[in-house]
Amino acid sequence: MPIDLRDLARLPPSIENMAFSKIRVERLSEDEVVRFFNGLYQAALLSHDDGDWSRVDSYLNEWERDLVSRVNPNAISFDSSPWAAFEKPLSEARIALITTGGVYVREGQEPFVDDDPSYRVIPSAAPTSDLAIFHEHYDTSNAEKDINVIFPIERLREMEAEGAIGSLAIDAFGFMGYIVGDNIPRLMEETAPGAARALRADNVDAALVGTT
Amino acid sequence: MVVNQGLQQPMRVKPPRTLYVKHPYGQPFGQPGAVDQQRTIVEDALNLLETVTEPGTIAHSPYKWRREDFSAIRRERRG
């Protein structure tokens, strides 16, 4: 059976060959796939010669930047970073976990839908077996095997038990990161500030945000 | 602080503190069942709270996605 060139880079089912998951090649024409692999080959040869493999990293990042702007030309950007100095030791800090990976509680919560700016409140003590995922824009197969790869709540519980962090917030927050168009302002003006108010009400010092 | 598998997003959005990990999308904290790897990434991200002084800093995680001895890293951290 002839190999479709695009199969080489499509999101694969196993982690064994996920090197190109950052390149959403299913959206590319065959000509572009050829261009991508030729460029990658060239970068790899040069890097092999001089030992500077950051060239390959930069090459993949350039493609990613180009593809992200193509997929979502209205992607949000900011000129500066918000800042709050962090002045207490981690061992006294109250930490919340936030994910954009589409995590929700299987029983009693609505699954996300595509382009969904709402969030789910996930009790930090919820057993991981109670959690489910909806997200159609990344390969969820490893997160289905072990949700800690996107939502490391068990690692944070261990750190709380060992005293490495002061405490874990009562709740974690699940968002679904694929949000476009009119739902971006809804996220920024309504739902995300709602989550921020809940964190503040729980006296959270910092949030760990895992993006997918 | 944010753990991100790409550079473009944090460069655009500018979270106060970002840990950039060279992982495939869909597993910012490591591989399934890899407790030591997940814990290392979580610790590295949380430590940015105490170390980063410049808003918008993107720290690059030094670890390989696979073939990294995370149990040795954890042992060393425990002393």
Contacts between the chains, C-beta under 8 A, distances in Angstrom:
chain1	res1	chain2	res2	distance
A	15	B	24	7.0
A	15	B	27	7.9
A	15	B	31	6.9
A	18	B	24	3.9
A	19	B	24	7.2
A	21	B	24	4.0
A	21	B	25	4.9
A	21	B	26	7.1
A	22	B	5	7.3
A	22	B	6	6.3
A	22	B	24	7.2
A	22	B	25	6.3
A	57	B	22	7.3
A	61	B	6	7.5
A	61	B	7	5.3
A	61	B	8	7.0
A	64	B	6	5.7
A	64	B	7	7.7
A	64	B	8	5.6
A	65	B	8	4.6
A	68	B	6	7.7
A	68	B	8	5.3
A	68	B	9	7.5
A	75	B	12	6.3
A	76	B	12	7.1
A	76	B	13	6.3
A	77	B	12	4.1
A	77	B	13	6.6
A	77	B	14	7.9
A	78	B	12	7.6
A	78	B	13	6.1
A	78	B	14	5.0
A	79	B	14	7.8
A	80	B	14	6.5
A	80	B	55	7.1
A	80	B	56	7.2
A	81	B	14	4.3
A	81	B	15	6.7
A	81	B	16	5.0
A	81	B	55	3.7
A	81	B	56	3.7
A	82	B	16	5.9
A	82	B	55	7.3
A	83	B	16	5.3
A	83	B	55	4.0
A	84	B	16	7.4
A	86	B	49	4.4
A	86	B	50	6.7
A	89	B	50	7.3
A	90	B	46	5.7
A	90	B	47	7.4
A	90	B	49	6.4
A	90	B	50	6.3
A	93	B	49	7.2
A	95	B	46	7.0
A	101	B	26	7.7
A	138	B	25	4.7
A	138	B	26	4.2
A	139	B	24	7.5
A	139	B	25	6.9
A	139	B	26	4.6
A	140	B	26	6.2
A	141	B	26	7.6
A	142	B	26	6.0
A	142	B	27	5.0
A	142	B	31	6.8
A	142	B	32	5.0
A	143	B	26	6.1
A	143	B	27	6.9
A	145	B	32	3.9
A	145	B	33	7.3
A	146	B	32	3.6
A	146	B	33	5.4
A	148	B	29	6.2
A	148	B	30	8.0
A	148	B	32	7.9
A	148	B	35	7.9
A	148	B	38	5.2
A	149	B	26	7.5
A	149	B	27	4.1
A	149	B	28	7.4
A	149	B	29	5.4
A	149	B	30	5.9
A	149	B	31	6.6
A	149	B	32	5.7
A	149	B	38	7.0
A	150	B	26	7.0
A	150	B	27	6.7
A	150	B	28	6.4
A	150	B	29	6.8
A	152	B	29	4.6
A	152	B	38	5.2
A	152	B	39	7.9
A	152	B	41	7.6
A	152	B	42	5.1
A	155	B	29	7.4
A	155	B	35	7.3
A	155	B	38	5.1
A	155	B	39	4.9
A	155	B	42	4.7
A	156	B	42	6.6
A	158	B	39	7.1
A	159	B	39	7.8
A	159	B	42	7.2
A	159	B	43	7.7
A	159	B	46	7.9
A	164	B	43	7.5
A	165	B	46	6.9
A	206	B	1	6.9
A	206	B	46	7.7
A	206	B	49	5.5
A	207	B	1	7.8
A	208	B	1	6.3
A	208	B	3	7.3
A	208	B	42	7.0
A	208	B	45	5.8
A	208	B	46	6.5
A	209	B	1	7.0
A	209	B	2	4.5
A	209	B	3	7.1
A	209	B	15	7.3
A	210	B	2	7.9
A	210	B	3	5.1
A	210	B	28	4.7
A	210	B	29	6.2
A	211	B	2	6.2
A	211	B	3	6.8
A	211	B	4	5.0
A	211	B	5	7.1
A	211	B	9	6.8
A	211	B	28	6.3
A	212	B	5	7.6
A	212	B	25	6.2
A	212	B	26	5.5
A	212	B	28	6.6
